[in-house]
Amino acid sequence: MNKFNFQYCQKIVVFSKDSESILLCKRKGENDYNEVYSFIGGKMEVEDGSIIKGLEREKREEVGEDCKIRVYTEFTTNVFFMKKSGDPMVLPHYYAEFIEGEIVINEEYSDYKWVKIKDLKDFEPKISTIPDIVNKLLKIKNIILSEDSIII
């Protein structure tokens, strides 16, 4: 393993219009988190050309073109993760708001749910860091401006 290589895996934390729920999707066929609910997003690809293009591609692939969300691109909360394979990952988590449209999950997921933030601690199965990430992003919400966002 090269000590300077890691995967950059962007996650989009989608809050409902009323900011009371978050979108979680149940992973399917994954080594590390099979049948566990997570945020949407994935590894940036060289062909993306930019972080924004990577976010756009992941959103489109995972929840469909029709689903529109506002992503605040200037602020993230980050997590370091070591995969079972030994590959290190850096996961920036972006605050996003659902705008409109139908959610159509792809083959990477078997289900999706809007989970109330107040119920998040007891909701299972989920990635254990989800409640902490949501709480950190809720703090960021108080300082973000719509001009710091894009609609994808």
C-alpha positions in Angstrom: 0.0 0.0 0.0 1.3 3.4 -1.0 1.2 5.7 2.1 0.1 8.7 -0.1 -2.9 7.1 -1.9 -6.4 7.2 -0.6 -9.9 7.2 -2.1 -11.9 10.4 -2.0 -15.6 9.4 -1.4 -18.0 12.3 -1.4 -21.3 11.9 0.6 -24.4 14.0 0.2 -26.5 14.4 3.4 -29.9 15.2 2.1 -32.3 16.9 4.5 -36.0 17.1 3.9 -37.7 20.4 3.0 -38.7 20.8 6.7 -35.2 19.8 7.9 -36.7 17.2 10.2 -35.6 14.1 8.3 -32.7 12.8 6.3 -32.5 10.5 3.3 -30.8 7.2 3.9 -30.4 4.4 1.3 -29.8 0.8 2.1 -26.6 -0.5 0.5 -26.7 -3.7 -1.5 -23.9 -6.1 -2.3 -21.1 -4.0 -0.7 -18.2 -5.6 1.3 -18.1 -3.1 4.1 -21.8 -2.1 4.6 -24.1 -4.6 2.9 -27.7 -4.1 3.9 -26.9 -1.0 6.0 -28.4 2.4 5.5 -26.0 5.2 4.5 -25.9 8.6 2.8 -25.8 8.8 -1.0 -22.6 9.5 -2.7 -19.5 7.7 -3.8 -15.9 7.7 -4.9 -14.7 10.6 -7.1 -13.6 9.4 -10.5 -10.7 10.9 -12.5 -13.1 11.5 -15.4 -15.3 13.7 -13.2 -12.8 16.5 -13.7 -14.0 18.4 -10.6 -15.5 17.9 -7.2 -18.8 19.4 -8.3 -19.0 17.2 -11.4 -18.4 14.2 -9.1 -21.2 15.2 -6.8 -23.5 15.7 -9.8 -22.7 12.3 -11.2 -23.1 10.5 -7.9 -26.5 12.1 -7.3 -27.7 11.3 -10.8 -26.5 7.7 -10.6 -27.8 7.0 -7.1 -31.2 8.7 -6.9 -31.9 9.7 -10.4 -32.0 12.8 -12.7 -35.5 13.8 -11.6 -34.5 14.2 -7.9 -33.4 17.8 -7.4 -31.3 18.8 -4.4 -29.5 22.0 -3.3 -25.9 21.1 -2.2 -23.9 23.6 -0.1 -20.5 23.0 -1.6 -18.3 25.3 0.5 -18.7 23.4 3.8 -18.2 19.7 4.7 -17.6 17.6 7.7 -15.0 14.9 7.1 -14.5 11.3 8.2 -11.5 9.0 7.7 -12.3 5.4 7.1 -10.2 2.3 6.6 -12.0 -0.3 4.4 -11.9 -4.0 5.1 -9.6 -4.3 2.1 -7.1 -2.0 3.9 -7.8 0.9 1.5 -8.0 4.3 3.3 -10.8 6.7 2.4 -11.5 10.3 3.1 -15.3 11.0 3.1 -16.4 14.7 3.0 -20.0 15.0 3.9 -22.0 17.8 2.2 -25.1 19.5 3.6 -27.9 19.3 1.0 -31.7 20.0 0.9 -34.3 18.1 -1.0 -36.1 20.4 -3.5 -38.4 18.2 -5.6 -38.7 15.1 -7.8 -39.0 11.4 -7.6 -36.2 9.4 -5.9 -35.2 6.5 -8.1 -32.5 4.4 -6.4 -30.0 2.4 -8.6 -28.8 -1.1 -8.3 -26.4 -0.2 -5.5 -29.4 0.1 -3.1 -32.3 -2.0 -2.1 -34.4 0.6 -0.3 -34.5 4.2 0.9 -36.2 6.0 3.8 -36.7 9.5 5.1 -35.6 9.1 8.7 -36.7 11.6 11.3 -33.6 13.2 12.9 -35.2 12.7 16.4 -35.4 8.9 15.6 -31.9 8.6 14.1 -30.1 7.4 17.2 -32.4 4.3 17.4 -32.8 3.7 13.7 -31.0 0.5 12.5 -29.2 -0.8 10.6 -27.1 2.4 9.8 -23.5 3.4 9.6 -22.6 4.3 13.2 -21.2 7.8 12.4 -24.5 9.0 10.8 -26.0 10.7 13.9 -22.7 12.6 14.7 -22.4 13.8 11.1 -26.0 15.0 11.0 -25.5 16.9 14.2 -22.3 18.6 12.9 -24.0 19.5 9.6 -27.0 21.0 11.5 -24.5 23.4 13.2 -23.1 24.4 9.8 -26.7 25.1 8.6 -26.7 28.2 10.7 -23.9 29.8 8.7 -24.5 28.7 5.2 -25.9 30.9 2.5 -27.8 29.9 -0.7 -25.1 31.6 -2.7 -22.8 28.8 -1.4 -24.9 26.2 -3.1 -25.7 24.6 -6.4 -28.8 22.7 -7.5 -28.1 19.2 -8.9 
